[in-house]
Amino acid sequence: MEFNQDSSLNDAIEFLENEKNKLEQRLYAQKKLDEIIPINLENNLETFRKFFPNIYAKFKDYKLKSNYRLTCSENGEANILLPEGTLFYGDSPFHDCEKQVEIFLENQKEHLISNFNCAFEKNTYNQLHYYFKNRIYGKATEIVEKNKNISESNETLESIPLMIMYGLGLGYHLSYLYEKFTPINMYIIEPNEDFFYLSLCVFDYSTLINYINERKLGLKFIFSDDPTTILNDINKYSSRYGMNLAVKSFFTHYSSNHLNKIKELIFSELSSISIKSGFFDDALTGMCQSCTNILNGTKLLTNGQLPDNFGSIPAIVVGNGPSLDTELEQLKNISNRICIIACGTALTALSKYGIKADIYVAVERAEEVYESLLVIKDPDVFENVLCIAPDIVHPKTLNMFKHKIIAFKLNETMPIALAQLSHLNGNIKKCAGLNWINPLVSNMGVSVATILGFKKIYMLGIDNGSAYKEIHSIHSCYFDENQQLVPKWIDDSLDALPLTHQGNFRPLIKTNTLYKISIHVFEELISKNKDKYYFNASDGAKIEGAEPKRLSDINWNDFSNFDHEELRNYIINSMSEKLNITKNDFLNILKLERYDEVANILIDDLQKLPVTREEIVLRLELHFDFLQNLIKEGSIACRNVLFGSLQLMYAGYLVALYSNTDQNKAIDECRPLLDLIIQFIQKTQKYYPRTYEYDYNFVNEHVKKEEEQYSPNELQ
């Protein structure tokens, strides 16, 4: 009751006594809370010291940044008193958190995201990986569709491979969640470090983390309000256990401006985080072509940068975006004063317009790159332009040019595998490595300009999308003499750009996921090279770290003409050298007997997987730990040829495995998918020993012939 003038004296006394009792209870609870806080904090910090030493180091002497205070009600439940005087939770934080978990589980399907693309993928190059991936994904899609048609039930899943949690607060909800549900991997995003510190004072992390550790579950905390940092962190996670991104769930504990921005970006960008570990045929072809190029005597780029007289020359990296056409005349006028680095098909546009490039960069290993060069009719291009490409590029591409250099692609097999051979280690250390060169050839171009040591790097025609009617220069090989799109490139129309991105010189441009990944790669490269100056002269996407600047806004009279041939020859003669390896060296890195052992271990384990989904996911994760450890023993080739393919195939399996709430039925109906994965691994045992000849011709002659015995219906 409330005290008012109509209340009797007895009522007033009773009211005041009740208020006094509540105050005493609250004061007593607050006293107990104050007593238990240092004990909880010490126990929790000790737990984090043992399991998360980096978090322990960060919070062992932590001081609150904002005016938050722990308080509690008469029932003894700790709450956060916010600076504005309101409470973070309601009257009962425990009840609030328990109810939130109940609602989450009741509406589990709304939070379950399985947006992994299991669609049929065109097998352009007749590769073994795609023959099996398409069959696995086709079967997975059948299972998913069948389970969609099963009548609705109140049953819920007992686990999920990956849960992303937005907000931690005081952490109470974690106990209720793990009591009723199993996030096999939990990724907790808490941008407010003060909240986490306060949770250390009141929540029992020791019991929870020991429970998670005993069951070998995954737990990751990230304290950041920068969405890009968080995406990069998730990206790193995906490089080890990318299969788990196929089936994930989201849990929002509380909302804030920071968290809402993080959620929005992750939701829009998460699809761009994919498994980037290559696949079987890709790895074999890369090793084969790298070996062929080195054995052919192609020189490798060495460490070191251009001297000042060359490094001070402005380098313009030219992509084949549509805005290139608006700058071609200006580019032609200043070409004597700049080093032009043409990226991929941009060389065809420059050649047609009469502009001489200094350097041409290619990145793809497929033969189409070579075929695109055939449209160039000027022989001087192949006589004078220096081709710089990764070691895995198709030999036909290199052989078009009189002057060529290759460089080791860092995330491929060869540089690490060759360095593990003791007699080659010293020579490999002298070789430069290419990083930040995917997903597009323009990424390769800017990376090469950076590695060579140019101090000022301009990006032109690197639109990463389009603000025009086309998505490529109309002077390039994508268009015929009448500037009409060549039929084979019809997929490269504006319809392929469903997304938007902030423009460099305008509010928005059209783009897609691939271009967005490319933008992120540019931004990472730029952030790692503070000693260079990057300028974006493209009327395309904005790239953080690259100053927007049109070519017409630069006083090119500040730069002098230079001898282009002298620059080219300096790079060839002073920044590259041959690497003497033999075919026997190549066979040594394959470790054929070890590969058979690895394949047989995986096959044997897939034939006797555990009987719960949680245990299956954890067992499959162990497969990738096992493969990753092969690097330490010097068997990186064995690891690389399987890692990416199995990530993708296991992902398709998990999509189907979690499409049925009945765990036993789900495991039984997905057994055919495991059989297909086993068949794939067995087939790799046949082809792996022939890596040294596994080029596109070999694939067409052998893999295609054998795998096309399956009917089109089965493959789709």
C-alpha positions in Angstrom: 0.0 0.0 0.0 1.0 3.6 -0.3 0.8 6.1 2.5 -1.7 9.0 2.0 -3.8 11.3 4.1 -6.8 8.9 4.3 -4.7 6.2 5.9 -5.2 5.5 9.5 -2.3 5.8 11.9 -1.9 2.1 12.2 -1.8 1.7 8.4 0.8 4.4 8.3 2.9 2.7 10.9 2.5 -0.7 9.1 3.6 0.9 5.8 6.7 2.5 7.3 7.7 -0.8 9.1 7.3 -2.6 5.8 9.5 -0.1 4.0 12.0 -0.3 6.9 12.1 -4.1 6.6 12.6 -3.8 2.8 15.4 -1.3 3.3 17.1 -3.5 5.9 16.8 -6.5 3.6 18.3 -4.6 0.7 21.1 -3.2 2.9 21.8 -6.7 4.2 21.8 -8.1 0.6 24.0 -5.2 -0.5 26.4 -6.0 2.4 26.5 -9.7 1.4 27.0 -8.7 -2.2 29.9 -6.4 -1.3 31.5 -9.3 0.7 31.1 -11.9 -2.1 32.3 -9.6 -5.0 36.1 -9.9 -4.2 35.7 -13.7 -3.8 33.8 -14.1 -7.1 36.3 -11.8 -8.9 39.3 -13.7 -7.6 37.8 -17.1 -8.5 36.7 -16.0 -11.9 40.0 -14.3 -12.7 41.8 -17.5 -11.8 39.6 -19.4 -14.1 40.3 -17.0 -17.0 44.0 -17.1 -16.1 43.9 -20.9 -16.7 41.7 -21.0 -19.8 41.8 -17.5 -21.3 45.1 -15.9 -20.3 44.7 -12.9 -22.6 41.4 -12.0 -21.0 42.9 -12.5 -17.6 45.7 -10.1 -18.4 43.2 -7.5 -19.7 40.9 -7.5 -16.7 43.1 -8.4 -13.7 43.7 -4.7 -12.9 40.7 -3.3 -14.8 39.1 0.0 -13.8 35.5 0.9 -14.8 35.3 3.4 -17.7 31.8 4.5 -16.9 29.8 5.3 -13.8 28.2 1.9 -13.4 27.5 0.3 -10.0 26.5 -3.1 -8.8 23.4 -3.0 -6.7 20.8 -5.6 -5.6 17.2 -5.9 -4.5 16.1 -7.4 -1.2 16.1 -10.9 -2.8 19.9 -10.6 -3.2 20.0 -10.6 -7.0 22.8 -8.3 -8.3 21.8 -5.8 -10.9 23.6 -2.9 -12.7 22.7 0.6 -11.7 23.2 2.7 -14.8 24.6 6.3 -14.7 21.1 7.7 -15.4 19.8 6.0 -12.3 17.8 3.2 -14.0 18.5 -0.6 -13.6 19.9 -2.7 -16.4 17.5 -5.6 -15.5 14.1 -5.6 -13.9 13.2 -6.5 -10.3 14.5 -10.0 -10.7 17.5 -10.3 -13.1 17.5 -14.1 -12.7 13.8 -14.4 -13.7 14.4 -12.0 -16.6 17.3 -14.1 -18.0 15.5 -17.4 -17.4 12.4 -16.1 -19.3 14.6 -14.8 -22.1 16.1 -18.3 -22.6 12.7 -19.9 -22.5 11.4 -17.6 -25.2 14.5 -18.2 -27.3 14.0 -22.0 -27.1 10.3 -21.8 -27.8 11.0 -19.7 -31.0 14.2 -21.6 -31.9 13.4 -21.8 -35.6 13.3 -18.0 -35.9 16.9 -17.7 -34.6 18.3 -20.7 -36.5 20.1 -19.6 -39.7 21.1 -22.1 -42.3 21.8 -19.9 -45.3 24.6 -22.0 -46.6 24.2 -22.3 -50.4 23.6 -26.0 -51.3 22.7 -25.2 -54.9 24.1 -27.1 -57.8 27.4 -25.4 -58.9 28.5 -25.6 -62.5 31.6 -27.8 -62.9 33.3 -25.6 -65.5 36.7 -27.5 -65.3 35.4 -31.0 -64.7 37.0 -31.2 -61.3 36.6 -34.1 -58.9 35.7 -31.8 -56.0 32.7 -30.4 -57.8 31.5 -33.8 -59.1 31.2 -34.9 -55.4 30.2 -31.6 -53.9 27.2 -31.4 -56.2 26.1 -34.9 -55.4 26.5 -34.3 -51.7 24.7 -31.0 -51.8 22.0 -32.4 -54.0 21.3 -35.1 -51.5 21.4 -32.6 -48.6 18.9 -30.4 -50.4 16.5 -33.4 -50.8 16.8 -34.1 -47.0 16.2 -30.5 -46.1 13.2 -30.2 -48.4 11.7 -33.4 -47.1 12.0 -32.2 -43.5 10.4 -28.9 -44.3 7.3 -30.8 -45.3 7.1 -32.7 -42.0 4.2 -31.4 -39.9 5.2 -28.8 -37.3 6.0 -30.1 -33.8 7.0 -28.6 -30.5 10.3 -30.4 -30.5 13.5 -28.3 -30.5 17.0 -29.1 -31.4 19.3 -30.2 -28.6 22.4 -28.4 -29.9 23.7 -26.1 -32.6 27.2 -26.1 -34.2 27.6 -22.3 -33.7 25.9 -19.6 -31.7 26.7 -15.9 -32.0 25.5 -14.1 -28.9 25.0 -10.3 -28.9 25.6 -8.9 -25.5 26.6 -10.5 -22.2 25.4 -8.2 -19.5 26.0 -10.0 -16.1 26.0 -13.4 -17.8 23.1 -15.0 -15.9 21.4 -16.2 -19.0 24.4 -18.4 -19.9 23.6 -20.8 -17.0 20.0 -21.2 -18.1 21.0 -21.6 -21.7 23.6 -24.3 -21.2 21.2 -26.1 -18.8 18.6 -26.7 -21.5 20.6 -26.4 -24.8 24.1 -27.0 -26.1 25.8 -24.3 -28.2 28.7 -26.5 -29.4 30.6 -23.3 -30.2 29.6 -20.1 -28.5 30.9 -16.7 -29.9 30.0 -13.9 -27.4 30.2 -10.3 -28.6 30.2 -7.7 -25.7 31.3 -4.2 -26.8 30.9 -2.9 -23.2 34.0 -4.1 -21.3 32.5 -2.6 -18.1 29.6 -5.0 -18.2 32.0 -8.0 -18.6 34.1 -6.8 -15.6 30.9 -6.5 -13.5 29.9 -10.0 -14.6 33.2 -11.2 -13.2 32.1 -9.9 -9.8 28.8 -11.7 -9.6 28.5 -14.6 -12.1 30.0 -18.0 -11.6 32.2 -18.4 -14.7 34.3 -21.1 -13.0 31.5 -23.7 -13.0 30.4 -22.7 -16.6 33.9 -22.7 -18.2 34.9 -26.0 -16.5 31.7 -27.5 -17.7 32.4 -26.3 -21.3 36.0 -27.5 -21.1 35.0 -31.0 -19.8 32.6 -31.4 -22.7 35.2 -30.0 -25.1 32.9 -27.3 -26.4 34.1 -24.0 -27.9 33.8 -20.6 -26.3 35.1 -17.3 -27.6 34.7 -13.7 -26.1 35.3 -10.6 -28.2 35.2 -7.1 -26.7 34.9 -4.6 -29.5 32.4 -2.1 -30.8 34.0 -2.2 -34.3 31.9 -4.4 -36.6 34.8 -4.8 -39.1 37.1 -6.1 -36.3 34.4 -8.6 -35.3 33.9 -9.8 -38.8 37.6 -10.3 -39.3 37.7 -12.3 -36.1 34.8 -14.5 -37.3 36.7 -14.8 -40.5 39.7 -16.2 -38.7 37.4 -18.7 -36.9 36.0 -19.8 -40.3 39.4 -20.6 -41.6 39.6 -23.4 -39.0 36.0 -24.6 -38.5 34.2 -23.0 -41.5 31.8 -25.9 -41.7 30.0 -24.6 -38.5 29.0 -21.4 -40.3 26.6 -23.5 -42.3 24.3 -24.0 -39.3 24.3 -21.2 -36.8 22.0 -19.4 -34.3 21.8 -15.9 -33.0 21.0 -14.9 -29.4 20.4 -11.2 -28.5 20.7 -10.6 -24.8 20.2 -6.8 -24.9 20.1 -4.0 -27.4 22.2 -0.9 -27.7 23.3 1.4 -30.5 26.7 -0.4 -30.7 25.2 -3.8 -30.7 22.6 -2.9 -33.3 25.2 -1.6 -35.7 27.2 -4.8 -35.1 24.2 -7.0 -35.7 23.3 -5.1 -38.9 26.7 -5.4 -40.4 27.2 -9.0 -39.5 23.8 -9.9 -40.9 24.6 -8.2 -44.2 28.2 -9.3 -44.5 28.2 -12.8 -42.9 27.4 -14.4 -46.3 30.7 -13.0 -47.6 32.6 -15.0 -45.0 33.1 -18.3 -46.7 35.5 -21.2 -46.6 38.7 -19.9 -48.2 40.9 -22.9 -47.9 40.7 -23.9 -51.6 39.7 -27.4 -52.6 41.3 -30.7 -53.9 41.7 -30.0 -57.6 42.6 -26.3 -57.0 45.4 -27.4 -54.7 46.7 -30.0 -57.0 46.6 -27.8 -60.1 48.3 -25.0 -58.2 51.2 -27.3 -57.1 51.5 -28.7 -60.6 51.6 -25.3 -62.3 53.9 -23.9 -59.7 56.4 -26.7 -60.2 56.1 -26.5 -64.0 56.8 -22.7 -63.9 59.8 -23.1 -61.7 61.2 -26.0 -63.6 60.8 -24.0 -66.8 63.3 -21.5 -65.3 60.9 -18.6 -64.6 62.6 -16.3 -62.1 61.0 -15.6 -58.7 60.6 -12.2 -57.1 63.0 -11.7 -54.2 62.6 -9.6 -51.0 63.6 -6.0 -51.2 62.2 -2.8 -52.5 62.8 -0.4 -55.4 65.5 2.3 -54.8 64.2 5.8 -54.3 64.7 6.9 -58.0 62.2 4.2 -59.0 60.1 4.0 -55.8 59.2 7.7 -56.1 57.6 7.1 -59.5 53.8 7.3 -59.1 52.3 3.8 -59.7 48.8 3.7 -61.2 47.2 0.3 -60.7 44.6 0.0 -63.5 41.5 -2.2 -63.1 38.9 -3.0 -65.7 36.0 -1.2 -64.0 33.7 1.0 -66.1 35.0 4.3 -64.7 38.3 3.6 -66.5 36.7 4.7 -69.7 36.3 8.3 -68.3 40.0 8.5 -67.6 41.7 6.8 -70.5 42.6 10.0 -72.3 44.1 11.6 -69.2 46.0 8.3 -68.5 47.4 8.4 -72.0 48.6 12.0 -71.6 50.6 11.3 -68.4 51.8 7.8 -69.3 55.5 8.9 -69.7 55.5 10.0 -66.1 53.9 7.0 -64.4 54.3 3.3 -64.0 51.2 1.6 -65.3 50.3 -1.7 -63.7 47.5 -3.4 -65.7 45.3 -5.9 -63.8 44.0 -8.8 -65.8 41.7 -7.8 -68.6 42.5 -4.1 -68.1 45.5 -4.8 -70.3 43.1 -5.5 -73.2 41.4 -2.1 -72.7 44.7 -0.2 -72.5 46.1 -1.9 -75.6 43.0 -1.1 -77.6 43.2 2.5 -76.5 47.0 2.7 -77.4 48.3 3.0 -73.8 51.4 1.2 -73.0 51.5 -0.7 -69.7 54.7 -1.3 -67.8 53.6 -4.3 -65.7 50.8 -6.8 -66.3 49.5 -8.9 -63.3 47.5 -12.0 -63.5 46.2 -14.0 -60.5 44.0 -16.9 -61.8 45.4 -20.4 -62.5 42.8 -21.2 -65.2 43.5 -21.1 -69.0 40.9 -18.3 -69.6 43.5 -15.7 -68.6 45.7 -16.8 -71.5 42.6 -16.8 -73.8 41.7 -13.2 -72.8 45.2 -12.1 -73.9 44.7 -13.5 -77.4 42.5 -10.5 -78.3 45.5 -8.2 -78.1 46.9 -7.7 -81.6 49.9 -5.5 -80.8 53.0 -7.8 -80.5 54.9 -5.0 -78.6 52.7 -5.7 -75.6 54.1 -9.1 -75.2 57.6 -8.0 -76.1 57.9 -5.1 -73.6 55.4 -5.5 -70.8 56.7 -7.3 -67.6 54.3 -10.0 -66.5 54.3 -10.6 -62.7 52.1 -13.4 -61.5 51.8 -15.9 -58.6 53.7 -19.1 -59.0 50.4 -21.1 -59.5 49.4 -19.2 -62.7 48.9 -21.2 -65.9 52.2 -21.6 -67.8 50.5 -20.5 -71.1 49.8 -17.1 -69.5 53.5 -16.6 -68.6 54.7 -17.9 -72.0 52.8 -15.1 -73.8 55.4 -12.6 -72.4 59.1 -12.2 -73.1 59.7 -10.8 -69.7 58.1 -12.6 -66.7 58.5 -13.1 -63.0 56.5 -15.2 -60.6 56.2 -14.9 -56.8 55.0 -17.4 -54.2 51.4 -17.1 -53.2 51.6 -17.2 -49.5 48.4 -19.2 -48.7 49.3 -21.9 -51.2 51.3 -25.1 -50.6 54.6 -24.6 -52.5 56.4 -21.8 -50.5 55.9 -23.6 -47.1 56.4 -27.1 -48.5 59.7 -26.2 -50.3 61.0 -24.3 -47.3 60.5 -27.5 -45.3 63.2 -29.1 -47.5 66.4 -28.3 -45.6 68.5 -27.8 -48.8 66.1 -25.2 -50.2 65.2 -23.3 -47.0 67.8 -20.6 -47.4 66.8 -19.9 -51.0 63.1 -19.8 -50.2 63.6 -17.2 -47.5 65.0 -14.8 -50.1 61.9 -15.1 -52.2 59.1 -12.6 -51.8 55.6 -13.8 -50.9 52.3 -12.4 -52.3 49.6 -11.6 -49.8 46.3 -9.8 -50.1 46.0 -10.8 -53.8 42.5 -12.3 -53.8 39.7 -12.4 -54.6 40.2 -10.2 -57.6 43.1 -9.5 -59.9 43.0 -5.8 -58.9 43.8 -6.9 -55.3 46.9 -8.6 -56.9 47.8 -5.3 -58.7 47.8 -3.2 -55.6 49.7 -5.9 -53.6 52.4 -6.1 -56.3 52.8 -2.2 -56.3 53.1 -2.4 -52.5 55.6 -5.3 -52.5 57.8 -3.7 -55.2 58.1 -0.6 -53.0 56.3 2.2 -54.9 55.6 5.0 -52.4 52.6 6.5 -54.0 50.0 4.1 -55.4 46.9 5.2 -57.4 43.9 3.0 -58.0 42.2 3.6 -61.3 39.2 1.6 -62.7 39.2 -0.4 -59.5 35.4 0.2 -59.1 34.5 -2.9 -57.1 31.0 -2.6 -58.6 29.5 0.0 -60.9 27.8 3.4 -61.0 27.5 3.1 -64.8 25.6 1.0 -67.4 28.3 -1.6 -67.5 30.6 -3.3 -65.0 33.7 -3.4 -67.2 35.5 -1.0 -69.6 33.8 -1.1 -73.0 37.3 -1.1 -74.5 38.2 -4.5 -72.9 37.7 -8.0 -74.1 34.3 -8.2 -72.6 32.9 -6.1 -75.5 33.0 -6.5 -79.3 34.0 -3.9 -81.9 30.4 -2.4 -81.6 30.9 -2.1 -77.8 28.3 -4.8 -77.2 28.7 -7.3 -74.4 30.1 -10.6 -75.7 27.6 -13.4 -75.1 30.0 -15.5 -73.0 30.2 -12.6 -70.5 26.4 -12.1 -70.2 26.5 -13.0 -66.5 28.7 -9.9 -65.9 25.8 -7.5 -66.3 24.4 -5.1 -63.7 22.0 -7.9 -62.6 25.1 -9.4 -60.9 25.2 -6.4 -58.6 22.3 -6.7 -56.1 24.0 -4.9 -53.2 25.2 -1.3 -52.6 28.3 0.3 -51.1 29.4 3.9 -50.3 30.8 5.5 -53.4 34.2 7.1 -53.7 32.9 10.2 -55.5 29.2 9.7 -55.1 26.8 8.5 -52.3 26.3 4.8 -53.5 27.3 2.4 -56.2 26.0 -1.1 -57.0 28.1 -4.0 -55.9 28.0 -7.7 -54.8 29.5 -10.0 -52.2 32.7 -10.7 -54.1 33.5 -7.0 -54.6 32.8 -6.4 -50.9 35.3 -9.0 -49.9 37.8 -7.4 -52.3 37.2 -4.0 -50.6 37.9 -5.6 -47.2 41.2 -7.0 -48.5 42.2 -3.6 -49.9 41.5 -2.0 -46.6 43.5 -4.6 -44.7 46.5 -4.2 -47.0 46.4 -0.4 -46.7 46.2 -0.6 -42.9 49.3 -2.8 -42.8 51.4 -0.5 -45.0 51.4 2.9 -43.3 54.7 3.9 -45.0 52.9 4.0 -48.4 50.3 6.5 -49.7 47.2 5.1 -51.4 44.9 7.2 -53.6 41.6 6.1 -55.1 41.0 7.7 -58.5 38.2 5.3 -59.4 34.5 6.4 -59.6 33.5 3.3 -57.8 33.5 2.0 -54.2 35.0 4.0 -51.4 38.0 2.2 -49.9 39.0 3.2 -46.4 42.6 4.3 -46.2 42.8 5.3 -49.9 42.3 9.1 -50.3 39.7 9.9 -53.0 41.5 11.9 -55.7 40.7 12.2 -59.4 43.6 12.1 -61.9 42.6 15.6 -63.0 43.2 16.9 -59.4 46.8 16.0 -59.4 49.6 18.2 -60.8 51.4 15.7 -62.9 54.1 18.3 -63.8 55.5 17.5 -60.4 56.7 14.2 -61.8 59.3 13.7 -64.5 59.5 11.4 -67.5 61.6 8.3 -66.8 63.1 5.4 -68.7 60.4 2.7 -68.6 62.8 0.0 -69.9 65.3 0.8 -67.2 62.6 0.3 -64.5 61.6 -3.0 -66.0 65.1 -4.3 -66.3 66.0 -3.3 -62.7 63.1 -5.4 -61.4 64.1 -8.4 -63.6 67.8 -8.2 -62.9 68.0 -7.0 -59.3 64.7 -8.1 -57.7 64.4 -11.7 -59.0 66.4 -14.9 -59.3 65.9 -18.5 -60.4 65.2 -21.3 -57.9 66.9 -24.6 -58.7 64.6 -27.4 -57.8 64.2 -30.9 -59.3 61.2 -33.1 -59.9 62.4 -35.2 -57.1 62.1 -32.2 -54.7 58.5 -31.9 -55.8 57.8 -35.6 -55.1 59.4 -35.2 -51.7 56.9 -32.6 -50.6 54.0 -34.8 -51.6 54.8 -37.5 -49.0 52.7 -40.1 -50.9 52.7 -42.8 -48.1 51.7 -40.3 -45.5 48.8 -39.1 -47.6 47.4 -42.6 -47.8 47.7 -42.9 -44.0 45.8 -39.6 -43.6 43.1 -40.5 -46.0 42.6 -43.9 -44.4 42.4 -42.4 -40.9 39.7 -40.0 -42.0 37.7 -42.8 -43.9 37.9 -45.1 -40.9 36.6 -42.3 -38.5 33.8 -41.3 -40.9 32.6 -45.0 -40.9 32.1 -45.0 -37.1 31.0 -41.6 -36.0 29.4 -41.1 -32.6 25.6 -41.3 -32.1 24.7 -37.7 -31.1 24.9 -34.5 -33.2 27.1 -32.8 -30.6 29.6 -35.6 -30.6 29.6 -35.7 -34.4 30.3 -32.0 -34.8 33.1 -32.3 -32.2 34.5 -35.3 -34.0 34.5 -33.5 -37.4 36.3 -30.6 -35.8 39.0 -33.0 -34.7 39.5 -33.9 -38.3 40.5 -30.3 -39.1 42.7 -30.2 -36.0 44.3 -33.4 -37.3 44.8 -31.9 -40.7 46.2 -28.7 -39.4 48.8 -30.5 -37.3 50.1 -32.0 -40.5 51.8 -28.6 -41.2 54.0 -29.1 -38.1 55.2 -32.5 -39.3 56.1 -31.2 -42.7 53.1 -32.7 -44.6 51.4 -29.4 -45.7 50.6 -30.8 -49.1 48.6 -33.6 -47.5 46.7 -31.1 -45.4 46.0 -28.5 -48.1 44.5 -30.8 -50.7 41.8 -32.1 -48.3 41.2 -29.2 -45.9 38.9 -26.9 -48.1 37.0 -29.7 -49.8 36.1 -31.4 -46.5 35.1 -28.1 -45.0 32.6 -27.6 -47.8 31.4 -31.2 -47.9 31.0 -31.4 -44.1 29.1 -28.1 -44.2 26.5 -29.7 -46.6 26.3 -32.7 -44.3 25.6 -30.4 -41.3 22.9 -28.5 -43.1 21.0 -31.8 -43.6 21.9 -33.2 -40.1 20.2 -30.2 -38.4 17.2 -30.1 -40.6 15.3 -32.6 -38.5 14.6 -32.1 -34.8 14.6 -35.9 -34.3 18.3 -36.5 -33.7 18.3 -40.3 -34.4 16.3 -40.0 -37.6 18.5 -37.1 -38.7 21.7 -39.2 -38.2 20.2 -42.2 -40.1 18.9 -40.2 -43.1 22.3 -38.4 -43.5 24.4 -41.6 -43.7 24.4 -41.5 -47.5 26.1 -38.1 -47.4 29.0 -39.6 -45.3 29.2 -42.4 -47.8 29.7 -39.9 -50.6 32.4 -38.0 -48.6 34.2 -41.4 -48.1 34.0 -42.1 -51.8 35.5 -38.7 -52.5 38.5 -39.3 -50.2 39.1 -42.7 -51.7 39.1 -41.1 -55.2 41.7 -38.5 -54.0 44.0 -41.4 -53.1 44.0 -42.3 -56.8 44.8 -38.9 -58.2 47.1 -37.4 -55.5 50.2 -39.4 -56.6 49.8 -37.8 -60.0 49.9 -34.2 -58.8 53.0 -33.4 -60.9 50.8 -33.8 -64.0 47.5 -32.6 -62.6 46.8 -29.7 -64.9 43.6 -28.9 -66.7 44.4 -31.2 -69.6 44.9 -34.1 -67.3 41.6 -33.4 -65.5 39.7 -33.3 -68.8 41.3 -36.5 -69.9 41.0 -38.6 -66.7 38.6 -37.1 -64.1 35.9 -36.1 -66.5 36.0 -39.4 -68.3 35.6 -41.3 -65.0 33.1 -39.1 -63.2 30.7 -38.4 -66.1 29.5 -42.0 -65.8 27.1 -40.6 -63.2 23.8 -39.4 -64.7 23.0 -35.7 -64.8 20.1 -36.2 -62.4 22.4 -37.7 -59.9 24.9 -34.9 -60.2 22.2 -32.3 -59.8 
